[in-house]
């Protein structure tokens, strides 16, 4: 039995807690920011605000106290939105110790620093008083929260520079309905899981405007090329982008109805404004909106062309008309379809 703290009780964090708790061999504590989420889980065994209709095992307890959640934990799994990661990890730092196994399941890039989530965690934990080198993994892959919670067969990747750590997470997290594959390309795993959200918004725009399968297929393929170029330029591997955290997650998020990022794009394609769309999400997060600026900054820092993501930045940050963005993409200088990692 492992004692596991899940930090973040949105839909994804709750789904992971359910997947871990239903095994019956773990003691799982779920930390939530919102008191209503804690009450809903502890009283009714369901996260009504974020994952209603998916009951939690009665062995799972929720808390608003980070110290209560982390105390005695062997594994700390972080699932907070990317823009809260540094703040929450800073709050957790005094509660952590070097022997703990830390797993990041947050998909995003920090806008201010252009750091991936494991880099943010390492930055927080290796600086200042009480610093230590964390034992760290990243988890990502095609995984709608509700389907994980319902026990639909799901496959994801777990990556670490230390193979013993990824093997431990693989063993502890996998069951008959949730299968983990090991990987040592942390950069590729994290960038794939982050940047695909931007492409998914673009895929939603294609649908919202009313274009068809040709357009969507071309967008997904060229989006994968951009993801791959960026990952390779940052030190990741091209083959990772052909795996679960790359192509797998990209296809799911670009085509699946439950995708929040795709849904934002659909509404943009219909002519709605971003602030109206976000307001209607009632606290749910579409990470691609937050990741777009960071992806552009990261690509520019390594001199990689990412035309689709650049156009998404213009749409999201500068209110560019989506039809104009697609026109500009189609009118770029003609070139050959070379290896994925090239321009």
Protein Blocks (a to p, Z undefined) as FASTA:
>chain_A
ZZdddehjbfklmmmmmmmmmnopaccddddfblklmmmmmmnopafklmghiacdfkbc
cdfbfklmmgopabdcdfbdfklmmmmmmmmmmmpcfkbccddfbdcddfklopafklmm
mmmmmgcjhiacddddddeddddfklmmnopacddddddfblklmmmmmmmmpcfklccd
ddfblklmmmmmmmmmmmmmmmmmmmmnopafklmmmmmmmmmmmmmmmmmmnopafklm
mmmklmmmmmmmmmgmklmklmmmmmmmnopafklmmmmnnopacfklmmmmmmmmmmmm
nopacfklmmmmmmmmnopafklmmmmmmmgccdddddfkbZZ
